[in-house]
Amino acid sequence: MNLWDFIVDRWDRLLPEAALHASAVIQCTAIATVIGVAIGIGVYRSPAGSAVATALTSAILTVPSFALLGLLIPVLGLGVAPTVVALVLYALLPIVRNTIVGLSGVDIAITDAAKGIGMNRTRVLTRVELRLAWPAILAGIRVATQLLMGIAAIAAYAKGPGLGTEIFSGLVRAGSANATNQALAGTLGIIILALIVDGAFVLLGRLTIPRGIRD
């Protein structure tokens, strides 16, 4: 059976796995965005705090995916829980870093002007600084999403949801009938999902970033 015939034959299984894969990545990115932006807001005014936050989130990426999942499984068991924790941790660095860069890059004259017309600190942050930093933050979220697309496949090691199941099953059955097709189907599915989601982020940027800032 060639690859195309294999995909057509297993479409009813591949499609739900693709949906679960995308759902896991998007939801974990959303959680990481809330945490990462909050960390960035908390430290961007402090060079030392920014350096510590960046260093800690960078350190997470030095831990191999298999090792991190292996450490989480005894604590959280198999399935969704270790997958979510691992993906959220891996997504933090680009979001935290870009939030710090975006907020730090806001012209102080603009924030002073906002304060001059009576805005308090919270309003300056939410209505001025975060809006001007949004392109950088969105770029960090976009990078994090693409990063998680690949890492989510490894979560199959912990019985996590998604197309990684097809890849692992194919590799385990290497040499048997359709084993290569199974691994390739999972891999191609992840590539296609990554392209679709990336295109969605480009569209989101067009819709949410003012032309003057975007240009």
C-alpha positions in Angstrom: 0.0 0.0 0.0 1.4 3.4 -1.0 1.3 6.4 1.4 -1.7 8.1 -0.2 -3.8 4.9 -0.1 -2.7 4.4 3.5 -3.9 7.9 4.5 -7.2 7.4 2.7 -7.7 4.1 4.4 -7.0 5.4 7.9 -8.5 8.8 7.4 -11.2 8.2 10.0 -8.5 7.6 12.6 -5.9 10.2 11.4 -8.4 13.1 11.4 -9.4 12.8 15.1 -5.8 12.4 16.1 -4.9 15.5 14.1 -7.7 17.4 15.8 -6.4 16.3 19.3 -2.9 17.2 18.3 -3.9 20.7 17.3 -6.2 21.1 20.3 -3.4 20.1 22.7 -1.0 22.5 21.1 -3.4 25.5 21.0 -4.6 25.0 24.5 -1.2 24.6 26.0 0.0 27.7 24.1 -2.9 29.6 25.5 -2.0 28.6 29.0 1.6 29.4 28.4 0.6 32.8 27.0 -1.2 33.8 30.2 1.7 32.6 32.4 4.4 34.0 30.1 2.9 37.4 29.6 2.2 37.7 33.3 5.9 36.9 34.0 7.0 39.4 31.4 4.9 42.1 32.9 6.2 41.3 36.3 9.9 41.6 35.4 10.3 43.8 32.3 11.1 46.9 34.4 13.9 45.1 36.2 17.0 44.1 34.3 17.9 41.5 36.9 14.4 40.1 37.0 14.3 39.9 33.2 17.6 38.1 33.1 16.5 35.6 35.7 13.2 34.9 34.0 14.8 34.5 30.6 17.5 32.2 32.1 15.1 30.0 33.9 12.8 29.5 30.9 15.8 29.0 28.7 17.0 26.3 31.1 13.8 24.4 30.5 14.5 24.0 26.8 17.8 22.4 27.6 16.0 19.4 29.2 15.3 16.7 26.5 11.7 16.1 26.0 11.9 12.4 26.8 13.7 13.2 30.1 11.2 15.8 31.2 8.3 13.5 30.4 10.1 10.7 32.2 10.3 12.9 35.3 6.7 13.9 35.1 5.2 10.5 34.6 5.9 9.2 38.1 4.3 12.3 39.6 1.4 12.9 37.2 0.9 9.5 35.6 0.3 8.9 31.9 -1.9 10.8 29.5 -3.0 14.4 29.4 -1.5 15.8 32.6 2.2 15.3 31.9 1.6 16.3 28.3 0.1 19.6 29.2 2.7 20.4 31.9 5.6 19.6 29.5 4.2 21.6 26.6 3.4 24.6 28.7 6.9 24.6 30.2 8.5 24.4 26.7 6.4 27.2 25.4 7.3 29.8 28.0 10.7 31.0 26.7 9.7 32.7 23.5 6.6 34.2 25.1 8.4 35.5 28.2 11.3 36.8 26.2 9.2 38.5 23.5 6.9 40.1 26.2 10.0 41.6 27.9 11.4 42.8 24.6 8.1 44.2 23.5 7.3 46.1 26.7 10.9 47.3 27.2 10.9 48.7 23.6 7.9 51.0 24.2 9.1 54.6 23.9 9.1 56.2 27.4 7.8 59.5 25.9 4.6 57.6 24.9 4.0 56.3 28.4 4.8 59.7 29.9 2.2 61.3 27.6 -0.3 58.7 28.7 0.3 59.5 32.3 0.1 63.2 31.5 -3.5 62.9 30.3 -4.5 61.1 33.6 -4.0 57.4 32.9 -3.0 55.4 36.0 -0.4 52.7 35.9 -2.8 49.9 35.0 -4.4 51.8 32.2 -1.0 52.8 30.8 0.0 49.1 30.8 -3.2 47.7 29.3 -4.1 50.4 26.9 -0.7 51.6 25.7 2.2 49.4 26.5 0.6 46.0 25.9 -0.9 47.2 22.6 2.4 48.5 21.4 4.2 45.4 22.5 1.6 43.1 20.9 3.5 42.5 17.6 6.5 41.2 19.6 4.2 39.1 21.9 2.3 37.6 19.0 5.6 36.7 17.4 6.6 34.9 20.6 3.3 33.0 20.7 3.7 32.1 17.0 7.2 30.6 17.7 6.0 28.8 20.8 3.1 27.2 18.8 5.4 25.9 16.1 7.8 24.6 18.7 5.0 22.7 20.4 3.8 21.1 17.2 6.9 19.0 17.1 7.3 18.4 20.8 3.6 17.3 21.1 4.5 14.3 19.0 7.0 13.1 21.6 4.2 13.3 24.2 3.0 10.0 22.8 5.7 8.5 24.9 3.5 9.5 27.9 0.3 8.3 26.2 -0.5 11.9 25.2 -3.0 12.7 22.5 -2.2 13.5 18.9 -0.4 12.3 15.8 2.7 11.3 17.8 0.8 8.0 18.4 1.1 7.2 14.7 4.8 8.1 14.5 5.7 6.0 17.6 3.5 3.0 16.4 5.2 3.1 13.0 8.7 3.2 14.5 7.9 0.4 16.9 6.7 -1.7 14.0 9.6 -0.8 11.8 10.1 -3.4 9.1 6.5 -4.6 9.1 3.8 -3.8 6.5 2.9 -0.1 6.4 5.1 0.8 9.4 6.9 3.5 7.3 3.6 4.8 6.0 2.2 5.1 9.5 5.2 7.1 10.7 5.1 9.3 7.6 1.4 9.9 7.9 1.8 11.2 11.4 4.8 13.3 10.4 3.1 14.8 7.4 0.0 15.5 9.5 2.1 17.5 11.9 3.7 19.5 9.1 0.4 20.3 7.6 -1.1 21.4 10.9 2.0 23.6 11.6 1.5 25.3 8.2 -2.2 25.9 8.8 -1.7 27.3 12.3 1.1 29.5 11.2 -1.1 30.9 8.4 -3.8 31.6 11.1 -1.2 33.6 13.1 -0.3 35.6 10.0 -4.0 36.4 9.5 -4.4 37.2 13.2 -1.5 39.6 13.0 -3.1 41.3 10.0 -6.4 41.7 11.9 -5.0 42.8 15.3 -1.8 44.8 14.6 -2.6 48.4 13.3 -1.1 49.2 9.9 1.1 51.9 11.4 2.8 49.5 13.8 2.9 46.7 11.3 4.6 48.8 8.7 
